Amino acid sequence: MVEWASRLRKLPSYLFAELDEKKAEKIAQGVDVIDMGVGDPDMPTPTPIIEAMKRAVEKPEHHKYPTYNGMKSFREAVARWYKRRFNVELDPDTEVVALIGSKEGIAHLPFAFVEERDVVLVPDPGYPVYHSSTVLAGGEPYHVPLKEKIGFLPDLSNVTKDLFRRTKIMFLNYPNNPTAGMATKEAFQKIVELAKEYNFIIAHDAAYSEIYYEEPPISILEVPGAKDVAIEFHSLSKTFNMTGWRIGMAVGNAEILKGLLKVKTNIDSGVFQAVQEAAIFALDNEPGLKEIRETYRRRIEIFVSKLKKAGFAVEKPKATFYVWFKVPEGYSSMEFANLALDKAGVLLTPGVGFGVYGEGFVRAALCMPDERIEEAAERLANL
Ligand SMILES: *Cc1c(COP(=O)(O)O)cnc(C)c1O
């Protein structure tokens, strides 16, 4: 018999198996299921980026193994974009690393820094990769609750001095998936101070920094001194509907990035240079980004206003394409997700799938045409 390694057996089991099964059942019965579970943009990559890729792919020099940390021209484009967008200076040679999507970098980071018994603070509810990569690297994830009453900022009141002393990395993610919570400069400042006091790394995942509808979200590197302890992950996936292209970047503290890069040079061989060239064009010109924001803004308006009218406790997100809302009284998040699928044919992600502190909520991803979102909201309203 083939037996999984213990590190693999330690990973949480897949919580959505039951919902997946039920979805397949419903479809087999002929039900028109609206799947709001998947956070993957439905719109295509903007045409000018595709055109840039077509030009790039013709160049034989791009057909070779790329450099590990990314093309210099890509790293320079990232530095330009950071300066323009956040007014943060980055040295393209030491403070920028290209990633095969930000998930790749997030997953590899703990391998560079986490020893047995080291603690990694992960947001809960949160993107599951922070927890699983910590476990794979042999560390101990500690779930920090994101509480609604403090705007889904991390509630660190239960993290003891002893835990902080054992902490090697703290993952943060703003704008937040799944809660759509936004960071404040004060909150970032406080965490930077803690990181300096207890000597841990801050890894801020800013995958949704450009999917916003009000004030532009901040970079943690805008906080003075943050670069001493922090790196930040970005991705072109959500910003330019490029999830399939696999390109992102880590920026910030050079020593931390050096560790991440050492892991990467032993595991992968970099990002296809044609993709990097298309990404340079995307970062410099931001084609289609305004339209992408307007599309989500419209969808949010449709979905939230209908649900609100029906009595749901739901607010418009200021960023991301997720609507995170409370399940009605008397249901667990799993029970309500089951009911929504059963009675309305709408698949929502139960909050508990993002961690225990996600209980009481569900997440709807607005990655489908307006009409489908309207239809989903109507069906939920009639539950
Ligand atoms: C989508 C997502 C990512 C990963 O995106 P990549 O495609 O790997 O760049 C990272 N973090 C969060 C919170 C996400 O939702």
The ligand as an SDF file (V2000), in Angstrom:
LIG
                    3D

 15 15  0  0  0  0  0  0  0  0999 V2000
   -6.2180   34.3180   -5.2860 C   0  0  0  0  0  0  0  0  0  0  0  0
   -5.3910   34.5250   -4.0580 C   0  0  0  0  0  0  0  0  0  0  0  0
   -3.9960   34.3920   -4.0790 C   0  0  0  0  0  0  0  0  0  0  0  0
   -3.2040   33.6880   -5.1460 C   0  0  0  0  0  0  0  0  0  0  0  0
   -3.1440   34.1580   -6.3330 O   0  0  0  0  0  0  0  0  0  0  0  0
   -2.0940   33.6590   -7.3800 P   0  0  0  0  0  0  0  0  0  0  0  0
   -2.9310   33.3300   -8.5710 O   0  0  0  0  0  0  0  0  0  0  0  0
   -1.3640   32.4630   -6.8800 O   0  0  0  0  0  0  0  0  0  0  0  0
   -1.1930   34.8150   -7.5770 O   0  0  0  0  0  0  0  0  0  0  0  0
   -3.2770   34.7070   -2.9490 C   0  0  0  0  0  0  0  0  0  0  0  0
   -3.8820   35.1140   -1.8440 N   0  0  0  0  0  0  0  0  0  0  0  0
   -5.2070   35.2270   -1.7750 C   0  0  0  0  0  0  0  0  0  0  0  0
   -5.8140   35.6650   -0.4970 C   0  0  0  0  0  0  0  0  0  0  0  0
   -6.0090   34.9170   -2.8680 C   0  0  0  0  0  0  0  0  0  0  0  0
   -7.3330   34.9780   -2.7580 O   0  0  0  0  0  0  0  0  0  0  0  0
  1  2  1  0
  2  3  1  0
  2 14  2  0
  3  4  1  0
  3 10  2  0
  4  5  1  0
  5  6  1  0
  6  7  2  0
  6  8  1  0
  6  9  1  0
 10 11  1  0
 11 12  2  0
 12 13  1  0
 12 14  1  0
 14 15  1  0
M  END
$$$$
